[in-house]
Structure formats: C-alpha cells, structure tokens
C-alpha cells in the first residue's frame, strides 16, 4: 500500500511544470541486497528511460554553469554517485557509456562493506571523458563534528589524492552523510567550486552552490517513482 500511494503521488507530481535541474544521488549498483544499492537491472532501466524520453543528462559543472546563465535545456538531470564502489565501474559505467551519459563520482578512500574503486578503474573512467571525480572527504567522516584543522586536512588530502590519480583538477565535493555547517562550507570554498548535500529538491540559479540538493535513488525506488523524481525531485 505504501509503494502504491507513493507511485500515485509521483504520477501526479510529474504532471506539473518545473524549473531547474534534478541531481540524482546513487551509491552502489549491483545485486548485493543493500538498501543503498540499485540493482543492475533497475539502473539499466532507469538510464534507458532517460534516453528514450529525451532527458538532457548533463555533467554537474555543465549543469550549474548553464543554470546560472538561464540556459538549461528541458528535463535536465545530473547523475552522481557517492563513496566510490568498484561496482560503479563494473556495473554502472558500461551503461553510462552506452548512452554517453556524463556522471560525477564522489570518492573517499575509506569505503566499507563493499569493494572500493581501483585506481585503474578511476583512471579509465576519467580518461573516457564521461566521468568526473569529486571528493567525498578523505575518510568519510561527519565534517561538521571536526575541528577546523581536521576539516582542512580531510578536504585537502582528498583533493590532492584524487588529482594525483586522475591528473585533473578536482572541483566538486559531496559532504559525507550530508554533514556540513557554516565552518565546513567556508573551508570547502577554499578548495572546491561546488559542493553537494543530501537534502532533496531541484536546483536552480538561486541555489546555494556549496549545498546543492540531490535526490537519492535506492533499492526502494520504483520505476514509477523514478519517473516522477527526474521531473520534480523526491517528494
């Protein structure tokens, strides 16, 4: 019944016009049964839906730049992944490559529970021109609970490490656990151009570029709900 009600709500919400873009937040893609994991089959269906219904799938920085110029195409969607699991390479990347969809993967080097992305996988995806890598802090800790010096270390070390692997500037951050405050944002601004949070909603030109809304896609999101989310964000 709960799923049915949600499906109805998303069907109704998708009928109303909206402005801005929807940033999607994935974690793992595979068949491990975890809540934060989208099955490979469902991920493929979701990407096919975006392709078949002519959504404009943009890179994170491209979307923000075009948004600030009031130049976003209709149905703009951004794909992001948090943590940096190896299944982003083995299961998600082939689908992204099939549709030529750009994505941003926010990586930390303290992944638990699942296999972490290999450096070779990071390098290959970065070289493809489709995948951009961002920081998820160095140790995946709640930044707002740290001292200023610890926050600085988390962000600086992560940036330097990733840039050493990809050979390109790391310009975006995703706050682990969505944990940030004014101190964290101020320090983040010294290292990154953009930062993503975890609160739901669409992003527009008036959005805080150091706390961009994202919409979680997990194992409980049905295709009907996905169709509504990519139009309006999560309810």
MDAnalysis code that builds the backbone (N, CA, C; Angstrom):
import MDAnalysis as mda
import numpy as np

u = mda.Universe.empty(705, n_residues=235, atom_resindex=np.repeat(np.arange(235), 3), trajectory=True)
u.add_TopologyAttr("name", ["N", "CA", "C"] * 235)
u.add_TopologyAttr("resid", np.arange(1, 236))
u.add_TopologyAttr("resname", ["UNK", "UNK", "UNK", "UNK", "UNK", "UNK", "UNK", "UNK", "UNK", "UNK", "UNK", "UNK", "UNK", "UNK", "UNK", "UNK", "UNK", "UNK", "UNK", "UNK", "UNK", "UNK", "UNK", "UNK", "UNK", "UNK", "UNK", "UNK", "UNK", "UNK", "UNK", "UNK", "UNK", "UNK", "UNK", "UNK", "UNK", "UNK", "UNK", "UNK", "UNK", "UNK", "UNK", "UNK", "UNK", "UNK", "UNK", "UNK", "UNK", "UNK", "UNK", "UNK", "UNK", "UNK", "UNK", "UNK", "UNK", "UNK", "UNK", "UNK", "UNK", "UNK", "UNK", "UNK", "UNK", "UNK", "UNK", "UNK", "UNK", "UNK", "UNK", "UNK", "UNK", "UNK", "UNK", "UNK", "UNK", "UNK", "UNK", "UNK", "UNK", "UNK", "UNK", "UNK", "UNK", "UNK", "UNK", "UNK", "UNK", "UNK", "UNK", "UNK", "UNK", "UNK", "UNK", "UNK", "UNK", "UNK", "UNK", "UNK", "UNK", "UNK", "UNK", "UNK", "UNK", "UNK", "UNK", "UNK", "UNK", "UNK", "UNK", "UNK", "UNK", "UNK", "UNK", "UNK", "UNK", "UNK", "UNK", "UNK", "UNK", "UNK", "UNK", "UNK", "UNK", "UNK", "UNK", "UNK", "UNK", "UNK", "UNK", "UNK", "UNK", "UNK", "UNK", "UNK", "UNK", "UNK", "UNK", "UNK", "UNK", "UNK", "UNK", "UNK", "UNK", "UNK", "UNK", "UNK", "UNK", "UNK", "UNK", "UNK", "UNK", "UNK", "UNK", "UNK", "UNK", "UNK", "UNK", "UNK", "UNK", "UNK", "UNK", "UNK", "UNK", "UNK", "UNK", "UNK", "UNK", "UNK", "UNK", "UNK", "UNK", "UNK", "UNK", "UNK", "UNK", "UNK", "UNK", "UNK", "UNK", "UNK", "UNK", "UNK", "UNK", "UNK", "UNK", "UNK", "UNK", "UNK", "UNK", "UNK", "UNK", "UNK", "UNK", "UNK", "UNK", "UNK", "UNK", "UNK", "UNK", "UNK", "UNK", "UNK", "UNK", "UNK", "UNK", "UNK", "UNK", "UNK", "UNK", "UNK", "UNK", "UNK", "UNK", "UNK", "UNK", "UNK", "UNK", "UNK", "UNK", "UNK", "UNK", "UNK", "UNK", "UNK", "UNK", "UNK", "UNK", "UNK", "UNK", "UNK", "UNK", "UNK", "UNK"])
u.atoms.positions = np.array([
    [0.825, -1.199, 0.000],
    [0.000, 0.000, 0.000],
    [0.869, 1.263, 0.000],
    [1.955, 1.245, 0.804],
    [2.832, 2.401, 0.878],
    [3.445, 2.705, -0.485],
    [3.913, 1.661, -1.177],
    [4.509, 1.841, -2.502],
    [3.459, 2.357, -3.484],
    [2.236, 1.819, -3.403],
    [1.152, 2.241, -4.293],
    [0.865, 3.729, -4.120],
    [0.762, 4.176, -2.864],
    [0.483, 5.585, -2.589],
    [1.601, 6.470, -3.119],
    [2.846, 6.046, -2.907],
    [3.984, 6.814, -3.410],
    [3.945, 6.905, -4.935],
    [3.619, 5.788, -5.575],
    [3.551, 5.786, -7.032],
    [2.516, 6.787, -7.537],
    [1.366, 6.825, -6.898],
    [0.314, 7.757, -7.285],
    [0.788, 9.197, -7.091],
    [1.422, 9.460, -5.941],
    [1.895, 10.815, -5.649],
    [2.897, 11.286, -6.689],
    [3.814, 10.406, -7.094],
    [4.812, 10.793, -8.091],
    [4.191, 10.960, -9.479],
    [3.186, 10.175, -9.792],
    [2.500, 10.351, -11.073],
    [1.856, 11.732, -11.155],
    [1.207, 12.135, -10.071],
    [0.559, 13.443, -10.038],
    [1.591, 14.568, -10.105],
    [2.656, 14.441, -9.299],
    [3.679, 15.486, -9.247],
    [4.356, 15.687, -10.593],
    [4.497, 14.611, -11.357],
    [5.208, 14.709, -12.633],
    [4.423, 15.468, -13.694],
    [3.149, 15.750, -13.420],
    [2.316, 16.459, -14.395],
    [2.551, 17.961, -14.404],
    [3.173, 18.485, -13.337],
    [3.310, 19.923, -13.198],
    [4.674, 20.392, -13.701],
    [4.719, 21.495, -14.440],
    [5.987, 22.008, -14.976],
    [6.914, 22.490, -13.866],
    [8.200, 22.379, -14.099],
    [9.196, 22.787, -13.108],
    [10.352, 23.500, -13.789],
    [11.143, 24.175, -12.998],
    [12.341, 24.842, -13.484],
    [13.570, 24.220, -12.826],
    [14.725, 24.473, -13.428],
    [15.962, 23.995, -12.841],
    [16.303, 22.581, -13.270],
    [17.117, 21.913, -12.458],
    [17.590, 20.573, -12.773],
    [17.441, 19.668, -11.561],
    [17.410, 18.382, -11.812],
    [17.356, 17.379, -10.755],
    [18.702, 16.657, -10.706],
    [19.343, 16.678, -9.553],
    [20.589, 15.930, -9.353],
    [20.242, 14.617, -8.661],
    [20.587, 13.508, -9.288],
    [20.354, 12.191, -8.722],
    [21.561, 11.756, -7.907],
    [21.309, 11.065, -6.804],
    [22.388, 10.566, -5.946],
    [22.286, 9.044, -5.830],
    [23.199, 8.353, -6.484],
    [23.328, 6.905, -6.361],
    [24.481, 6.579, -5.416],
    [24.545, 5.327, -5.014],
    [25.697, 4.827, -4.279],
    [26.243, 3.604, -5.020],
    [25.691, 2.453, -4.713],
    [26.140, 1.200, -5.321],
    [25.164, 0.751, -6.399],
    [25.685, 0.072, -7.411],
    [24.854, -0.539, -8.455],
    [25.248, -2.005, -8.560],
    [24.333, -2.877, -8.193],
    [24.651, -4.301, -8.209],
    [23.524, -5.116, -7.613],
    [23.848, -6.298, -7.175],
    [22.829, -7.222, -6.687],
    [23.198, -7.760, -5.311],
    [23.599, -6.842, -4.420],
    [24.050, -7.248, -3.089],
    [22.965, -7.150, -2.024],
    [21.769, -6.683, -2.386],
    [20.657, -6.651, -1.446],
    [20.671, -5.519, -0.444],
    [21.612, -4.592, -0.558],
    [21.680, -3.479, 0.389],
    [20.687, -2.384, -0.012],
    [20.174, -1.667, 0.994],
    [19.183, -0.625, 0.741],
    [19.712, 0.442, -0.210],
    [20.976, 0.839, -0.037],
    [21.515, 1.935, -0.851],
    [21.961, 1.481, -2.241],
    [21.759, 0.209, -2.558],
    [22.178, -0.333, -3.844],
    [20.995, -0.442, -4.801],
    [21.168, 0.064, -6.006],
    [20.198, -0.128, -7.080],
    [20.644, -1.341, -7.886],
    [19.737, -2.248, -8.166],
    [20.140, -3.427, -8.925],
    [20.617, -3.025, -10.314],
    [21.457, -3.853, -10.884],
    [21.967, -3.582, -12.232],
    [20.827, -3.470, -13.230],
    [19.817, -4.336, -13.091],
    [18.667, -4.314, -13.991],
    [17.895, -3.004, -13.872],
    [17.651, -2.563, -12.637],
    [16.899, -1.322, -12.451],
    [17.680, -0.106, -12.927],
    [18.988, -0.099, -12.683],
    [19.806, 1.024, -13.150],
    [19.739, 1.117, -14.673],
    [19.843, -0.022, -15.337],
    [19.774, -0.030, -16.799],
    [18.421, 0.486, -17.275],
    [17.349, 0.095, -16.593],
    [16.013, 0.574, -16.964],
    [15.892, 2.082, -16.761],
    [16.449, 2.561, -15.666],
    [16.371, 3.997, -15.380],
    [17.125, 4.802, -16.426],
    [18.296, 4.357, -16.789],
    [19.068, 5.075, -17.800],
    [18.385, 4.998, -19.162],
    [17.794, 3.846, -19.469],
    [17.068, 3.718, -20.732],
    [15.875, 4.670, -20.757],
    [15.205, 4.827, -19.613],
    [14.079, 5.752, -19.543],
    [14.532, 7.183, -19.848],
    [15.644, 7.602, -19.243],
    [16.158, 8.952, -19.513],
    [16.467, 9.125, -20.995],
    [17.058, 8.095, -21.586],
    [17.412, 8.164, -23.007],
    [16.174, 8.184, -23.890],
    [15.251, 7.259, -23.658],
    [14.092, 7.115, -24.530],
    [13.133, 8.302, -24.440],
    [13.151, 9.001, -23.282],
    [12.239, 10.134, -23.105],
    [12.959, 11.481, -23.226],
    [14.138, 11.424, -23.808],
    [14.851, 12.630, -24.239],
    [15.152, 13.602, -23.098],
    [15.577, 13.056, -21.961],
    [16.070, 13.915, -20.894],
    [17.460, 14.428, -21.275],
    [17.774, 15.631, -20.812],
    [19.099, 16.201, -21.035],
    [19.974, 15.839, -19.841],
    [20.807, 14.824, -20.009],
    [21.691, 14.387, -18.927],
    [22.997, 15.163, -19.046],
    [23.261, 16.005, -18.060],
    [24.393, 16.919, -18.097],
    [25.401, 16.576, -17.011],
    [26.649, 16.943, -17.241],
    [27.638, 16.873, -16.185],
    [27.318, 17.901, -15.109],
    [27.786, 17.670, -13.896],
    [27.451, 18.541, -12.772],
    [27.861, 19.989, -13.024],
    [29.097, 20.210, -13.385],
    [29.560, 21.585, -13.590],
    [28.898, 22.228, -14.802],
    [28.660, 21.458, -15.838],
    [27.990, 21.990, -17.023],
    [26.574, 22.431, -16.665],
    [25.883, 21.610, -15.882],
    [24.517, 21.952, -15.483],
    [24.489, 23.236, -14.667],
    [25.406, 23.363, -13.718],
    [25.444, 24.560, -12.878],
    [25.776, 25.787, -13.710],
    [26.733, 25.675, -14.609],
    [27.116, 26.795, -15.460],
    [25.943, 27.239, -16.331],
    [25.257, 26.295, -16.947],
    [24.138, 26.633, -17.821],
    [22.951, 27.168, -17.016],
    [22.786, 26.648, -15.821],
    [21.713, 27.115, -14.954],
    [21.908, 28.575, -14.589],
    [23.137, 28.940, -14.281],
    [23.430, 30.327, -13.904],
    [23.282, 31.279, -15.078],
    [23.363, 30.750, -16.292],
    [23.176, 31.567, -17.497],
    [21.734, 31.500, -18.008],
    [20.880, 30.806, -17.246],
    [19.485, 30.614, -17.652],
    [19.415, 29.898, -18.994],
    [20.270, 28.900, -19.165],
    [20.400, 28.204, -20.441],
    [20.228, 26.696, -20.282],
    [19.479, 26.272, -19.269],
    [19.278, 24.840, -19.071],
    [18.284, 24.298, -20.095],
    [18.600, 23.173, -20.716],
    [17.614, 22.550, -21.604],
    [16.489, 21.918, -20.786],
    [15.374, 21.615, -21.429],
    [14.263, 20.975, -20.714],
    [14.682, 19.630, -20.131],
    [14.045, 19.265, -19.027],
    [14.261, 17.958, -18.407],
    [15.745, 17.704, -18.133],
    [16.383, 18.631, -17.479],
    [17.810, 18.482, -17.177],
    [18.013, 17.616, -15.941],
    [18.902, 16.647, -16.069],
    [19.203, 15.702, -14.996],
    [20.714, 15.554, -14.877],
    [21.187, 15.443, -13.640],
    [22.602, 15.206, -13.363],
    [22.720, 13.896, -12.588],
    [23.688, 13.068, -12.947],
    [23.895, 11.776, -12.287],
    [25.137, 11.846, -11.412],
    [24.989, 11.517, -10.128],
    [26.135, 11.456, -9.227],
    [26.111, 10.138, -8.448],
    [27.295, 9.726, -8.007],
    [27.461, 8.555, -7.159],
    [28.295, 8.955, -5.949],
    [27.955, 8.442, -4.788],
    [28.741, 8.697, -3.581],
    [29.540, 7.461, -3.174],
    [30.688, 7.696, -2.585],
    [31.559, 6.703, -1.927],
    [32.647, 6.157, -2.849],
    [32.284, 5.717, -4.038],
    [33.298, 5.177, -4.933],
    [33.455, 3.682, -4.791],
    [32.409, 2.956, -5.175],
    [32.444, 1.496, -5.144],
    [32.901, 0.942, -6.486],
    [33.547, -0.213, -6.441],
    [34.033, -0.828, -7.675],
    [32.888, -1.143, -8.632],
    [31.687, -1.384, -8.087],
    [30.568, -1.690, -8.981],
    [30.135, -0.476, -9.802],
    [30.572, 0.729, -9.409],
    [30.328, 1.893, -10.271],
    [31.056, 1.713, -11.600],
    [32.192, 1.054, -11.545],
    [32.976, 0.782, -12.752],
    [32.446, -0.444, -13.495],
    [32.221, -1.535, -12.754],
    [31.848, -2.788, -13.418],
    [30.404, -2.805, -13.901],
    [29.496, -2.174, -13.150],
    [28.070, -2.273, -13.473],
    [27.450, -0.988, -14.032],
    [27.844, 0.162, -13.485],
    [27.230, 1.419, -13.917],
    [27.916, 2.005, -15.153],
    [29.225, 1.982, -15.180],
    [29.971, 2.638, -16.258],
    [29.615, 2.107, -17.645],
    [29.472, 0.797, -17.831],
    [29.092, 0.325, -19.178],
    [27.758, 0.891, -19.646],
    [26.812, 1.093, -18.734],
    [25.510, 1.646, -19.108],
    [25.643, 3.130, -19.435],
    [26.395, 3.850, -18.614],
    [26.641, 5.267, -18.893],
    [27.312, 5.431, -20.252],
    [28.260, 4.561, -20.524],
    [28.983, 4.631, -21.798],
    [28.059, 4.309, -22.975],
    [27.143, 3.375, -22.776],
    [26.189, 3.013, -23.828],
    [25.368, 4.216, -24.282],
    [24.939, 5.034, -23.313],
    [24.090, 6.181, -23.633],
    [24.869, 7.498, -23.713],
    [26.155, 7.424, -23.489],
    [27.011, 8.619, -23.472],
    [26.532, 9.618, -22.424],
    [26.159, 9.111, -21.240],
    [25.703, 9.951, -20.148],
    [26.886, 10.323, -19.247],
    [27.108, 11.604, -18.994],
    [28.158, 12.005, -18.041],
    [27.702, 11.756, -16.611],
    [28.655, 11.626, -15.724],
    [28.340, 11.421, -14.306],
    [29.514, 11.916, -13.466],
    [29.222, 12.182, -12.204],
    [30.267, 12.530, -11.236],
    [30.271, 11.487, -10.128],
    [31.442, 10.975, -9.811],
    [31.589, 10.015, -8.708],
    [32.385, 10.692, -7.602],
    [31.783, 10.785, -6.425],
    [32.443, 11.372, -5.262],
    [33.102, 10.249, -4.459],
    [34.418, 10.322, -4.379],
    [35.216, 9.215, -3.852],
    [35.808, 9.543, -2.497],
    [35.744, 8.567, -1.590],
    [36.579, 8.599, -0.387],
    [37.413, 7.328, -0.387],
    [38.466, 7.335, 0.352],
    [39.378, 6.183, 0.346],
    [39.204, 5.325, 1.589],
    [38.015, 5.371, 2.192],
    [37.743, 4.582, 3.393],
    [36.417, 3.851, 3.225],
    [36.198, 3.284, 2.037],
    [34.954, 2.584, 1.721],
    [34.850, 1.323, 2.569],
    [33.657, 1.100, 3.136],
    [33.421, -0.075, 3.967],
    [32.264, -0.893, 3.408],
    [32.334, -2.190, 3.606],
    [31.219, -3.062, 3.267],
    [31.233, -3.604, 1.853],
    [31.744, -2.829, 0.903],
    [31.824, -3.256, -0.480],
    [33.204, -2.910, -1.024],
    [33.560, -3.504, -2.143],
    [34.872, -3.258, -2.745],
    [34.976, -1.832, -3.246],
    [36.095, -1.189, -2.932],
    [36.321, 0.189, -3.358],
    [36.815, 0.235, -4.802],
    [36.553, 1.352, -5.455],
    [37.062, 1.577, -6.802],
    [38.577, 1.440, -6.847],
    [39.073, 0.747, -7.836],
    [40.516, 0.645, -8.016],
    [41.032, 1.905, -8.691],
    [42.304, 2.184, -8.505],
    [42.894, 3.336, -9.186],
    [42.810, 3.180, -10.695],
    [42.962, 1.948, -11.174],
    [42.877, 1.726, -12.615],
    [41.479, 2.035, -13.127],
    [40.466, 1.646, -12.349],
    [39.092, 1.949, -12.740],
    [38.842, 3.442, -12.778],
    [39.366, 4.160, -11.780],
    [39.220, 5.612, -11.745],
    [39.883, 6.232, -12.971],
    [41.097, 5.790, -13.263],
    [41.825, 6.348, -14.396],
    [41.104, 6.091, -15.716],
    [40.580, 4.889, -15.872],
    [39.902, 4.552, -17.128],
    [38.631, 5.374, -17.304],
    [37.865, 5.527, -16.234],
    [36.630, 6.297, -16.344],
    [36.934, 7.775, -16.568],
    [37.946, 8.295, -15.886],
    [38.315, 9.698, -16.073],
    [38.784, 9.946, -17.508],
    [39.528, 9.001, -18.066],
    [40.047, 9.151, -19.428],
    [38.938, 9.085, -20.472],
    [37.801, 8.497, -20.111],
    [36.695, 8.373, -21.066],
    [36.063, 9.711, -21.405],
    [36.252, 10.703, -20.528],
    [35.626, 11.996, -20.724],
    [34.190, 12.041, -20.244],
    [33.642, 10.897, -19.820],
    [32.265, 10.846, -19.343],
    [32.164, 11.031, -17.834],
    [33.135, 10.539, -17.107],
    [33.057, 10.522, -15.644],
    [34.038, 11.516, -15.045],
    [33.504, 12.383, -14.198],
    [34.303, 13.334, -13.441],
    [34.345, 12.873, -11.996],
    [35.482, 13.056, -11.357],
    [35.613, 12.620, -9.970],
    [35.645, 13.807, -9.025],
    [34.909, 13.657, -7.941],
    [34.869, 14.667, -6.907],
    [35.241, 14.058, -5.566],
    [35.417, 14.907, -4.588],
    [35.808, 14.466, -3.246],
    [34.593, 14.109, -2.410],
    [34.751, 13.069, -1.605],
    [33.766, 12.711, -0.580],
    [34.470, 12.726, 0.775],
    [35.414, 13.669, 0.874],
    [36.346, 13.771, 2.006],
    [37.289, 12.569, 1.993],
    [38.321, 12.625, 2.807],
    [39.337, 11.580, 2.768],
    [38.892, 10.310, 3.487],
    [38.311, 10.471, 4.682],
    [37.981, 9.292, 5.498],
    [36.486, 9.037, 5.633],
    [35.654, 9.797, 4.929],
    [34.202, 9.624, 5.015],
    [33.715, 9.778, 6.456],
    [33.946, 10.939, 6.993],
    [33.533, 11.257, 8.355],
    [32.596, 12.465, 8.329],
    [31.864, 12.683, 9.431],
    [30.953, 13.822, 9.526],
    [31.760, 15.091, 9.771],
    [31.882, 15.888, 8.740],
    [32.779, 17.041, 8.778],
    [32.366, 18.069, 9.825],
    [31.070, 18.234, 10.045],
    [30.609, 19.249, 10.997],
    [31.007, 18.921, 12.437],
    [31.416, 17.688, 12.674],
    [31.821, 17.282, 14.023],
    [33.326, 17.446, 14.252],
    [34.052, 17.914, 13.242],
    [35.501, 18.019, 13.321],
    [35.929, 19.450, 13.634],
    [37.172, 19.583, 14.043],
    [37.753, 20.914, 14.226],
    [38.075, 21.507, 12.864],
    [38.335, 22.803, 12.817],
    [38.687, 23.456, 11.553],
    [39.909, 22.800, 10.925],
    [40.904, 22.494, 11.744],
    [42.130, 21.893, 11.226],
    [41.859, 20.511, 10.642],
    [40.994, 19.748, 11.291],
    [40.669, 18.405, 10.791],
    [39.866, 18.485, 9.493],
    [38.961, 19.437, 9.413],
    [38.201, 19.629, 8.173],
    [39.146, 19.970, 7.026],
    [40.052, 20.875, 7.287],
    [41.041, 21.277, 6.285],
    [41.824, 20.071, 5.790],
    [42.261, 19.218, 6.695],
    [43.021, 18.024, 6.315],
    [42.179, 17.076, 5.472],
    [40.939, 16.826, 5.918],
    [40.055, 15.925, 5.187],
    [39.869, 16.368, 3.738],
    [39.638, 17.646, 3.549],
    [39.342, 18.151, 2.212],
    [40.592, 18.293, 1.356],
    [41.668, 18.761, 1.955],
    [42.906, 18.972, 1.199],
    [43.534, 17.650, 0.777],
    [43.568, 16.679, 1.693],
    [44.179, 15.382, 1.376],
    [43.374, 14.657, 0.300],
    [42.054, 14.702, 0.433],
    [41.200, 14.054, -0.560],
    [41.430, 14.645, -1.944],
    [41.439, 15.954, -2.021],
    [41.629, 16.638, -3.304],
    [42.973, 16.269, -3.928],
    [44.024, 16.339, -3.126],
    [45.367, 16.045, -3.633],
    [45.479, 14.590, -4.096],
    [44.889, 13.674, -3.329],
    [44.958, 12.257, -3.668],
    [44.257, 11.970, -4.991],
    [43.058, 12.496, -5.137],
    [42.301, 12.255, -6.364],
    [42.954, 12.896, -7.574],
    [43.475, 14.097, -7.398],
    [44.140, 14.763, -8.515],
    [45.387, 14.005, -8.936],
    [46.041, 13.353, -7.975],
    [47.203, 12.546, -8.302],
    [46.843, 11.327, -9.131],
    [45.635, 10.798, -8.929],
    [45.188, 9.628, -9.675],
    [44.660, 10.011, -11.054],
    [43.820, 11.039, -11.109],
    [43.154, 11.393, -12.368],
    [43.982, 12.314, -13.254],
    [44.890, 13.073, -12.645],
    [45.675, 14.033, -13.412],
    [44.891, 15.267, -13.797],
    [43.703, 15.454, -13.200],
    [42.880, 16.622, -13.484],
    [42.452, 17.279, -12.172],
    [42.058, 18.551, -12.264],
    [41.634, 19.280, -11.076],
    [40.325, 18.713, -10.536],
    [40.258, 18.536, -9.238],
    [39.036, 18.101, -8.575],
    [38.315, 19.351, -8.073],
    [37.126, 19.617, -8.618],
    [36.458, 20.886, -8.382],
    [35.180, 20.777, -7.542],
    [34.746, 19.556, -7.263],
    [33.470, 19.390, -6.557],
    [33.631, 18.465, -5.350],
    [32.787, 18.698, -4.362],
    [32.779, 17.954, -3.107],
    [31.359, 17.502, -2.810],
    [31.214, 16.325, -2.200],
    [29.937, 15.904, -1.615],
    [30.192, 15.643, -0.137],
    [29.411, 16.295, 0.720],
    [29.614, 16.153, 2.158],
    [29.230, 14.739, 2.611],
    [30.144, 14.008, 3.241],
    [29.783, 12.687, 3.763],
    [28.625, 12.795, 4.754],
    [27.654, 11.919, 4.614],
    [26.448, 11.895, 5.459],
    [25.644, 13.201, 5.356],
    [25.979, 14.050, 4.408],
    [25.315, 15.346, 4.320],
    [25.643, 16.268, 5.478],
    [26.762, 16.010, 6.143],
    [27.133, 16.757, 7.355],
    [27.960, 17.990, 6.993],
    [27.367, 19.173, 7.230],
    [28.099, 20.417, 6.999],
    [27.477, 21.514, 7.844],
    [28.249, 22.557, 8.062],
    [27.759, 23.774, 8.709],
    [28.493, 24.946, 8.074],
    [28.346, 26.122, 8.633],
    [28.980, 27.307, 8.033],
    [30.495, 27.161, 7.988],
    [31.093, 26.576, 9.024],
    [32.550, 26.382, 9.034],
    [32.977, 25.477, 7.891],
    [32.273, 24.358, 7.748],
    [32.614, 23.386, 6.701],
    [32.495, 24.031, 5.325],
    [31.416, 24.777, 5.106],
    [31.222, 25.434, 3.812],
    [32.327, 26.449, 3.523],
    [32.723, 27.196, 4.532],
    [33.780, 28.193, 4.334],
    [35.098, 27.546, 3.959],
    [35.417, 26.439, 4.606],
    [36.669, 25.736, 4.289],
    [36.549, 25.044, 2.933],
    [35.377, 24.475, 2.652],
    [35.164, 23.819, 1.357],
    [35.361, 24.803, 0.214],
    [34.921, 26.040, 0.415],
    [35.023, 27.060, -0.634],
    [36.471, 27.389, -0.979],
    [37.387, 27.092, -0.072],
    [38.806, 27.356, -0.327],
    [39.429, 26.282, -1.231],
    [38.743, 25.154, -1.368],
    [39.296, 24.037, -2.129],
    [38.465, 23.647, -3.348],
    [37.154, 23.909, -3.289],
    [36.245, 23.405, -4.320],
    [35.348, 24.519, -4.852],
    [34.866, 24.325, -6.061],
    [33.976, 25.295, -6.685],
    [32.509, 25.011, -6.350],
    [32.199, 23.739, -6.136],
    [30.826, 23.311, -5.872],
    [30.821, 22.290, -4.752],
    [29.694, 22.187, -4.062],
    [29.546, 21.138, -3.056],
    [28.104, 20.652, -3.043],
    [27.940, 19.350, -2.894],
    [26.620, 18.723, -2.897],
    [26.249, 18.241, -1.503],
    [24.989, 18.450, -1.160],
    [24.449, 17.967, 0.098],
    [23.581, 16.735, -0.191],
    [22.708, 16.374, 0.746],
    [21.844, 15.206, 0.543],
    [20.367, 15.551, 0.686],
    [20.029, 16.832, 0.974],
    [18.620, 17.179, 1.072],
    [18.002, 17.183, -0.326],
    [16.749, 16.769, -0.398],
    [16.080, 16.574, -1.681],
    [15.630, 17.893, -2.280],
    [15.313, 17.848, -3.578],
    [14.794, 19.022, -4.258],
    [15.495, 19.282, -5.574],
    [14.993, 20.263, -6.316],
    [15.603, 20.692, -7.560],
    [16.636, 21.780, -7.282],
    [17.532, 21.985, -8.217],
    [18.492, 23.082, -8.107],
    [18.182, 24.116, -9.178],
    [18.317, 25.377, -8.808],
    [18.076, 26.491, -9.717],
    [19.214, 27.493, -9.566],
    [19.150, 28.574, -10.325],
    [20.194, 29.595, -10.263],
    [20.318, 30.214, -8.878],
    [19.265, 30.146, -8.095],
    [19.292, 30.731, -6.754],
    [19.760, 29.747, -5.681],
    [20.059, 28.517, -6.073],
    [20.512, 27.507, -5.109],
    [21.881, 27.859, -4.550],
    [22.155, 27.391, -3.348],
    [23.465, 27.539, -2.718],
    [24.436, 26.599, -3.415],
    [25.430, 27.140, -4.094],
    [26.365, 26.315, -4.856],
    [27.298, 25.493, -3.964],
    [27.257, 25.749, -2.667],
    [28.042, 24.942, -1.727],
    [27.142, 24.026, -0.900],
    [25.883, 23.864, -1.328],
    [24.969, 22.934, -0.661],
    [23.860, 22.553, -1.640],
    [24.236, 21.966, -2.762],
    [23.284, 21.637, -3.804],
    [22.412, 20.444, -3.411],
    [21.131, 20.557, -3.677],
    [20.185, 19.480, -3.374],
    [20.433, 18.284, -4.289],
    [20.236, 17.098, -3.718],
    [20.289, 15.879, -4.521],
    [19.157, 14.945, -4.100],
    [18.857, 13.994, -4.967],
    [17.715, 13.120, -4.757],
    [18.166, 11.670, -4.798],
    [18.054, 11.009, -3.663],
    [18.568, 9.660, -3.512],
    [17.770, 8.649, -4.326],
    [18.483, 7.803, -5.042],
    [17.878, 6.675, -5.755],
    [18.425, 5.400, -5.130],
    [17.546, 4.654, -4.481],
    [17.978, 3.439, -3.801],
    [17.129, 2.257, -4.215],
    [17.249, 1.145, -3.502],
    [16.579, -0.095, -3.905],
    [15.073, -0.023, -3.776],
    [14.547, 0.940, -3.010],
    [13.108, 1.033, -2.801],
    [12.408, 1.937, -3.826],
    [13.179, 2.600, -4.671],
    [12.595, 3.496, -5.671],
    [12.098, 2.680, -6.862],
    [10.788, 2.707, -7.094],
    [10.220, 2.014, -8.245],
    [10.443, 2.838, -9.506],
    [10.219, 2.220, -10.662],
    [10.383, 2.961, -11.916],
    [9.368, 4.094, -12.005],
    [8.167, 3.865, -11.505],
    [7.162, 4.932, -11.490],
    [7.646, 6.112, -10.655],
    [8.204, 5.824, -9.489],
    [8.726, 6.885, -8.634],
    [9.909, 7.577, -9.297],
    [10.763, 6.807, -9.948],
    [11.908, 7.378, -10.652],
    [11.444, 8.382, -11.698],
    [10.381, 8.048, -12.427],
    [9.864, 8.947, -13.461],
    [9.433, 10.282, -12.865],
    [8.857, 10.242, -11.663],
    [8.466, 11.474, -11.002],
    [9.652, 12.227, -10.448],
    [10.623, 11.497, -9.890],
    [11.793, 12.127, -9.287],
    [12.593, 12.907, -10.322],
    [12.787, 12.346, -11.510],
    [13.623, 13.023, -12.505],
    [12.934, 14.254, -13.082],
    [11.644, 14.403, -12.811],
    [10.942, 15.602, -13.248],
    [10.848, 16.667, -12.155],
    [10.697, 16.235, -10.898],
    [10.442, 17.197, -9.822],
    [11.364, 17.037, -8.614],
    [12.138, 15.995, -8.557],
    [12.871, 15.686, -7.342],
    [12.010, 14.833, -6.427],
    [12.605, 14.349, -5.346],
    [11.859, 13.495, -4.402],
    [10.810, 14.307, -3.670],
    [9.705, 13.651, -3.347],
    [8.639, 14.299, -2.584],
    [8.924, 14.205, -1.085],
])
